[in-house]
Amino acid sequence: MYENLLAAYTQVRDELLAERDGSHWTGELSISALSTATAVSALSIYQARAERVGLIDSDAALRIQQLRFDGMQWLAERQNADGGWGDTSRSDSNIATTMLVRAALQLNGAPASPQNLLESADQYITLNGGVDGVRKRYGKDKTFAVPILANCAIAGMVPWRQVSPLPFELACLPPSVYRFLRLPVVSYAIPALVAIGLARFRNAPPWNPIRRLLRRWTASRSLAVLEKMQPASGGFLEATPLTSFVVMSLASAGEVEHPVVRKGAEFLCDSVRPCGGWPIDTDLATWVTTLSINALAAGDADVESLDCLDWLLSCQQQDVHPYTESPSGGWAWTNLSGGVPDADDTAGALLALSSIGRQHATKTKTIHSKSVHAAEAGVDWLLNLQNADGGWPTFCRGWGLLPFDRSGSDLTAHALRALHTWLVNFDQIHHDSALNRELRAADTLDAIEHGFEFLQKQQQSDGSWIPLWFGNQDHIHQWNPVYGTSRVLLAYRDLRRFDRAEVRRGVEWLVTAQSKDGSWGSTEETALAVEALLAEPGESADASVQNALNKGLQRLVWLIQHDEHREASPIGFYFANLWYYECLYPLIFTTSALGQALRKFNSQHQRPRPHLYAPTQGKQLAAASNA
């Protein structure tokens, strides 16, 4: 078993290292039918209105026309057998994506093949409730329901009066008061609130003349706020759907000449993939880089020699962010200008800095001073984000209870691990700094305890935990308890609380959730569950846990031996129930699990650890190994 485990780990680790692009990993997000549909709709409206006022020349018009054609062809080739479309090519059909594709077909014309494209799409929409189906899918959360219906109204599929009006004038208020207003959209959807709210107002103004006058008076001010929030890339959150909704809404509202529209259209033109489709976001470079560093460190690979430190430090936010007014010190999911600092990525970056710092400290008895300063700011940023319920939200403290604004179990567990690792680091090297004093302060220790109290309350009756940013399309509620439970158990592991009763229930749930073939569903979920079960102390693990762990490891090794381990699954959850898969996730999670397994095996059997190296040029590893 050991030889197979070592061979499998070596292969998957080397594959992960080979994906490194210089000083970091970029990864590859799946192309999304939803993103592609919204992009071609936005470009269609933009081109029609821009040509009408002479805003674009013939070359630009031809380029946009080609992008629209390629996008529609990509969509036509990926219609599911039931007539609908899913968020990715590996996703089940859903009413939201299908309605958006249908709107794109309405605006751009259906490709010649297949011949029954429109008929089968319309049949799927009818069977799944149409407009009512969209509203049912999202409930009280209007973050995505209103943009979908606005897109359909722009395409002439539904009347504008069926699109709920959004209070775009509230963008003129300071963001600090948003959480008291209980808006029906999540905190990071303010650009859509402004653009779609203005489009709804221009296309279906309210009957009340006083309200019409007030909204007309605040329109220019709201647009000024929107312009301030737009990043240099032109893409809000680097997200194709959100940027597309802004572009098409403002263009349909008569604002095609506004700089926000022009920059947004340029972003869409520049972010298309060669195949003609669009991903939901440009990339998750910071996120997959920190995950990769921590996964490699789990197996004692030399992460310090990867030369990722300076790049990672450069990604830290140095100023108050114009989007959320978040203070400096946090990290976003990408190094690009559209990223916004959030809890999960800040925690991941702090853990990665710790992984690099520990190896450096082993050699030099100290940690890079620049890492210390970055950690000080990052820890402070995380502490200030904690909600009153003890958990950590994604972007903004205390905004509300809508999806991705409330506290999350996965975010909280990640934040607790990040805070703890820096407490341990500085305690070990006797570093006398502001960070050390702050971490030892009573309020910080209370914050950690409060975080665990939140996790206890969030545990489900069956023993599992539900994450905020990951899902499983086959689950009855589309939750992913394997991801959530595994991530929470790692927090209990790191802070040496694995003897708690809630941990026992979580471990028991993982054991019972395992399939007969030894997996927990996808490669990603299997690797996550294996790593969580590895946290169980060897001397106390009962037979059922050890059996589940062995079967899980055997499954991972089998997948690698049969070259089936790189098949990414749509487990990622973006805003408003939007699915994605990331090609690096299987490699990252499997590397981490097998690395941990090797360390535990070697420790229990007093075997020397194998020499684990890191190449200086990641993309050249495969060629060098073959040579």
Long-range contacts (C-beta under 8 A, 24 or more apart in sequence): 1-553, 1-554, 2-601, 2-607, 4-557, 4-561, 5-553, 5-557, 5-594, 5-597, 5-598, 5-601, 6-598, 6-610, 8-556, 8-557, 8-560, 8-561, 8-594, 9-299, 9-591, 9-594, 9-595, 9-597, 9-598, 10-610, 11-560, 12-560, 12-565, 12-587, 12-590, 12-591, 12-594, 13-296, 13-299, 13-301, 13-591, 13-594, 13-595, 13-612, 14-621, 14-622, 14-625, 15-566, 15-587, 16-292, 16-295, 16-296, 16-584, 16-587, 16-588, 16-591, 17-296, 17-301, 17-614, 17-615, 17-618, 17-621, 18-618, 18-619, 18-621, 18-622, 19-292, 19-584, 19-587, 19-618, 19-619, 20-292, 20-306, 20-618, 20-619, 21-618, 21-619, 22-618, 23-306, 23-307, 23-308, 23-310, 23-311, 24-285, 24-286, 24-289, 24-308, 24-311, 24-312, 24-335, 25-285, 25-288, 25-289, 25-292, 25-584, 26-283, 26-285, 26-288, 27-283, 27-284, 27-285, 27-288, 27-582, 27-583, 27-584, 28-283, 28-582, 28-583, 28-584, 29-279, 29-280, 29-281, 29-282, 29-283, 29-284, 29-580, 29-581, 29-582, 29-583, 30-88, 30-89, 30-90, 30-279, 30-280, 30-568, 30-570, 30-580, 30-581, 30-582, 30-583, 31-74, 31-88, 31-89, 31-273, 31-275, 31-277, 31-278, 31-279, 32-87, 32-88, 32-240, 32-241, 32-277, 32-278, 32-279, 32-280, 32-578, 32-580, 33-75, 33-78, 33-85, 33-86, 33-87, 33-88, 33-89, 33-97, 33-101, 33-277, 34-85, 34-87, 34-96, 34-97, 34-100, 34-101, 34-241, 34-280, 34-578, 35-240, 35-241, 35-244, 35-277, 35-278, 35-279, 35-280, 36-71, 36-74, 36-75, 36-104, 36-240, 36-276, 36-277, 36-278, 37-71, 37-75, 37-85, 37-97, 37-100, 37-101, 37-103, 37-104, 38-100, 38-104, 38-151, 38-240, 38-241, 38-244, 38-245, 38-248, 39-67, 39-71, 39-240, 39-244, 39-268, 39-272, 39-278, 40-67, 40-68, 40-71, 40-72, 40-75, 40-104, 40-107, 40-108, 41-100, 41-103, 41-104, 41-107, 41-108, 41-151, 41-154, 41-155, 41-244, 41-248, 42-243, 42-244, 42-245, 42-247, 42-248, 42-251, 42-264, 42-265, 42-268, 43-67, 43-68, 43-247, 43-265, 43-268, 43-269, 44-68, 44-104, 44-107, 44-108, 45-107, 45-154, 45-247, 45-248, 45-251, 45-252, 46-247, 46-248, 46-251, 46-256, 46-261, 46-265, 49-251, 49-252, 49-256, 50-251, 50-256, 50-265, 53-256, 53-257, 55-256, 55-257, 55-262, 63-269, 64-265, 64-269, 67-268, 67-269, 67-272, 67-276, 68-108, 69-108, 70-272, 70-275, 70-276, 71-104, 71-272, 71-276, 71-277, 71-278, 72-104, 72-105, 72-108, 72-109, 72-110, 72-111, 73-111, 73-276, 74-275, 74-276, 74-277, 75-101, 75-104, 75-105, 75-277, 76-110, 76-111, 76-113, 76-114, 76-117, 79-114, 79-117, 79-120, 79-121, 82-120, 82-124, 83-120, 83-121, 83-122, 83-123, 83-124, 84-121, 84-124, 84-125, 84-128, 86-570, 86-579, 87-280, 87-570, 87-578, 87-579, 87-580, 88-570, 88-579, 88-580, 88-581, 90-569, 90-570, 90-581, 91-473, 91-570, 91-579, 92-473, 93-124, 94-137, 94-577, 95-125, 95-128, 95-129, 95-130, 95-133, 95-134, 95-137, 96-134, 96-137, 96-138, 96-144, 96-148, 96-577, 98-124, 98-125, 98-128, 99-125, 99-130, 99-134, 99-148, 99-151, 99-152, 99-157, 100-148, 100-151, 102-152, 102-155, 102-157, 103-151, 103-152, 103-154, 103-155, 103-157, 104-155, 106-155, 106-156, 106-157, 107-154, 107-155, 131-158, 131-162, 137-577, 138-576, 138-577, 140-184, 140-402, 141-184, 141-185, 141-186, 141-402, 141-403, 141-576, 142-166, 142-184, 142-185, 143-184, 143-185, 143-186, 143-189, 143-192, 143-402, 143-403, 143-575, 143-576, 144-575, 144-576, 144-577, 144-578, 146-185, 146-192, 146-196, 147-192, 147-196, 147-241, 147-245, 147-249, 150-196, 150-199, 150-200, 150-245, 150-248, 150-249, 151-245, 151-248, 153-203, 154-199, 154-248, 154-249, 154-252, 159-204, 160-200, 160-203, 160-204, 161-204, 163-196, 163-200, 163-204, 164-200, 165-197, 165-200, 165-201, 165-204, 165-206, 166-192, 166-193, 166-196, 166-197, 166-200, 167-193, 167-197, 168-193, 168-194, 168-195, 168-196, 168-197, 168-198, 168-201, 168-215, 168-218, 168-219, 168-222, 169-197, 169-214, 169-215, 169-218, 169-219, 169-221, 169-222, 171-221, 171-222, 171-225, 171-226, 172-218, 172-221, 172-222, 172-225, 174-325, 175-324, 175-325, 175-396, 176-325, 178-396, 178-399, 179-396, 179-397, 179-398, 179-399, 179-400, 182-400, 183-400, 184-402, 185-402, 186-399, 186-400, 186-402, 186-403, 186-404, 186-405, 186-575, 186-576, 187-324, 187-395, 187-396, 187-399, 187-400, 187-405, 188-237, 188-323, 188-324, 188-340, 188-395, 188-404, 188-575, 189-242, 189-575, 190-225, 190-226, 190-229, 190-323, 191-226, 191-229, 191-230, 191-236, 191-242, 191-246, 192-242, 192-245, 192-246, 192-249, 194-222, 194-223, 194-225, 194-226, 194-246, 195-226, 195-245, 195-246, 195-249, 195-250, 195-253, 195-260, 196-245, 196-249, 197-222, 198-222, 198-223, 198-249, 198-250, 198-253, 198-255, 199-249, 199-250, 199-252, 199-253, 201-253, 202-252, 202-253, 202-254, 203-252, 203-253, 223-250, 223-255, 223-258, 223-260, 226-260, 227-258, 227-259, 227-260, 228-322, 229-322, 229-323, 230-260, 230-263, 230-264, 231-323, 231-336, 231-337, 231-338, 232-337, 233-267, 233-282, 233-336, 233-337, 233-338, 234-263, 234-264, 234-265, 234-266, 234-267, 235-264, 235-267, 235-268, 235-271, 235-282, 235-336, 235-338, 236-264, 236-338, 237-281, 237-323, 237-338, 237-339, 237-340, 238-281, 238-282, 238-283, 238-334, 238-336, 238-337, 238-338, 238-339, 239-280, 239-281, 239-338, 239-574, 239-575, 240-268, 240-271, 240-278, 240-279, 240-280, 240-281, 241-280, 241-578, 242-575, 243-267, 243-268, 244-268, 279-580, 280-574, 280-578, 280-580, 281-333, 281-334, 281-574, 281-580, 282-334, 282-336, 282-338, 283-334, 283-336, 284-333, 284-334, 284-582, 285-333, 285-334, 285-335, 285-336, 286-312, 286-315, 286-331, 286-332, 286-333, 286-334, 286-335, 286-339, 286-345, 286-348, 286-349, 287-333, 287-334, 287-344, 287-345, 287-348, 288-582, 288-584, 288-585, 288-588, 289-352, 290-331, 290-345, 290-348, 290-349, 290-351, 290-352, 291-348, 291-584, 291-588, 292-584, 292-588, 292-591, 293-352, 293-355, 293-356, 294-348, 294-351, 294-352, 294-355, 294-592, 295-588, 295-589, 295-591, 295-592, 295-595, 296-591, 296-595, 296-614, 297-355, 297-356, 297-358, 297-359, 298-531, 298-591, 298-592, 298-595, 298-596, 298-599, 299-591, 299-592, 299-594, 299-595, 299-596, 299-598, 299-599, 299-612, 300-595, 300-599, 300-609, 300-612, 301-595, 301-612, 301-613, 301-614, 302-359, 302-612, 302-613, 302-614, 303-352, 303-355, 303-356, 303-359, 303-614, 304-356, 304-359, 304-360, 305-614, 305-616, 306-614, 306-618, 307-616, 308-352, 308-356, 309-353, 309-356, 309-368, 309-370, 309-371, 311-335, 312-349, 312-352, 312-353, 313-370, 313-371, 313-374, 315-349, 316-349, 316-374, 316-377, 316-378, 317-341, 324-395, 324-396, 326-381, 326-395, 326-396, 327-381, 327-384, 328-377, 328-381, 329-377, 329-378, 329-380, 329-381, 330-378, 330-381, 330-382, 331-378, 340-395, 341-381, 341-395, 342-394, 342-395, 343-382, 343-385, 343-392, 343-393, 343-394, 343-395, 343-411, 343-414, 343-415, 344-394, 344-410, 344-411, 344-414, 344-469, 346-378, 346-381, 346-382, 346-415, 346-418, 347-382, 347-411, 347-414, 347-415, 347-417, 347-418, 348-414, 348-418, 349-378, 350-375, 350-378, 350-379, 350-382, 350-418, 350-419, 350-421, 350-422, 351-414, 351-417, 351-418, 351-421, 353-378, 354-418, 354-421, 354-422, 354-425, 357-425, 358-425, 361-425, 361-428, 361-429, 365-429, 366-429, 367-425, 367-429, 367-431, 372-431, 372-433, 372-435, 375-422, 375-435, 376-433, 376-434, 376-435, 376-438, 378-418, 379-418, 379-419, 379-422, 379-435, 379-438, 379-439, 380-438, 382-415, 382-418, 382-419, 383-419, 383-438, 383-444, 383-447, 385-415, 386-415, 386-447, 386-450, 386-451, 389-454, 389-457, 390-450, 390-451, 390-452, 390-453, 390-454, 391-451, 391-454, 391-455, 391-458, 392-451, 394-468, 394-469, 403-468, 403-575, 403-576, 403-577, 404-468, 404-469, 404-575, 406-468, 407-454, 408-467, 408-468, 408-469, 409-454, 409-455, 409-458, 409-465, 409-466, 409-467, 409-468, 409-484, 409-487, 409-488, 410-465, 410-467, 410-468, 410-469, 410-470, 410-483, 410-484, 410-487, 410-488, 411-468, 411-469, 412-451, 412-454, 412-455, 412-458, 412-491, 413-455, 413-487, 413-488, 413-490, 413-491, 414-487, 414-491, 415-451, 416-448, 416-451, 416-452, 416-491, 416-494, 416-495, 417-490, 417-491, 417-494, 417-495, 419-444, 419-447, 419-448, 420-448, 420-494, 420-495, 421-494, 448-495, 452-491, 452-495, 452-497, 455-488, 455-491, 455-502, 456-502, 459-502, 459-505, 459-506, 462-509, 463-502, 463-505, 463-506, 463-508, 463-509, 464-506, 464-509, 464-513, 465-506, 467-573, 468-573, 469-572, 469-573, 470-571, 470-572, 470-573, 471-571, 471-572, 471-573, 471-577, 471-579, 472-521, 472-525, 472-571, 473-570, 473-579, 474-521, 478-577, 480-525, 480-571, 480-573, 481-509, 481-513, 482-510, 482-513, 482-520, 482-521, 482-525, 482-528, 482-529, 483-524, 483-525, 483-528, 483-571, 485-509, 485-510, 485-529, 485-532, 486-510, 486-528, 486-529, 486-531, 486-532, 487-528, 487-532, 489-532, 489-535, 490-531, 490-532, 490-535, 492-535, 493-532, 493-535, 498-535, 498-536, 498-537, 506-532, 507-532, 507-533, 507-536, 507-545, 510-548, 511-544, 511-545, 511-548, 514-548, 514-551, 514-552, 517-555, 518-551, 518-552, 518-554, 518-555, 518-558, 519-552, 519-555, 520-552, 521-569, 522-567, 522-569, 522-571, 522-586, 523-556, 523-559, 523-564, 523-565, 523-566, 523-567, 523-568, 523-569, 523-586, 523-589, 523-590, 524-568, 524-569, 524-571, 524-585, 524-586, 524-589, 525-569, 525-571, 526-552, 526-555, 526-556, 526-559, 527-556, 527-586, 527-589, 527-590, 527-592, 527-593, 527-594, 528-589, 528-593, 530-556, 530-593, 530-597, 531-589, 531-592, 531-593, 531-596, 534-593, 534-596, 534-597, 534-600, 538-600, 538-604, 553-593, 553-594, 553-597, 556-590, 556-593, 556-594, 559-590, 560-590, 565-590
